[in-house]
């Protein structure tokens, strides 16, 4: 994906997308792979986009992500990841409407992996929150919580985000319920469980 981006609890940051493995930059790599499988070509374009982004060339970065998205035979997972990275870039440029559109495109993909769909819902929810649309923000977090195949880390993050949003609204009971749900998850990552315990403790103090 892009340069490493990390979750920041309790509220998921708009810049918080997990990182894909870094590759050695080679901006001409796609041209040298005329007979390579589509997956390899898509990965090469994706990596080149990452490199352009690190160099501050957002125009070329977006062009490479778009090329992956437009490849008819690129795997759905790679298209979804390219869309998510494009959404991050749009957000960094201040274009939240485009970021929302990109997230929705991932969510609506019939063959996008559950992890990417959950990530898009988290990202879209955070963007709605930044725009003051709390109802849609909560709806997106709840969609992740209720996804049967969403990774535990993303479900826990959705609960943390939803709890933070309830807290901002003054709904102490719902906030506590969400933090407790993270603590009670058998497979929640330790860092997120610790965050939930810390915040709940502050609420109960």
Secondary structure, DSSP 8 states (H G I E B T S, - for coil): --S-----SSS--TT-----------TTGGGG-TTS-HHHHHHHHHHHHHHHHHTT-HHHHHHHHHHHHH-TTS-HHHHHHHHHHHHHHHHHTT-HHHHHHHHHHHHH-TT--HHHHHHHHHHHHHHHHHTT-HHHHHHHHHHHHT-TTS-HHHHHHHHHHHHHHHHHTT-HHHHHHHHHHHHH-TT--HHHHHHHHHHHHHHH-
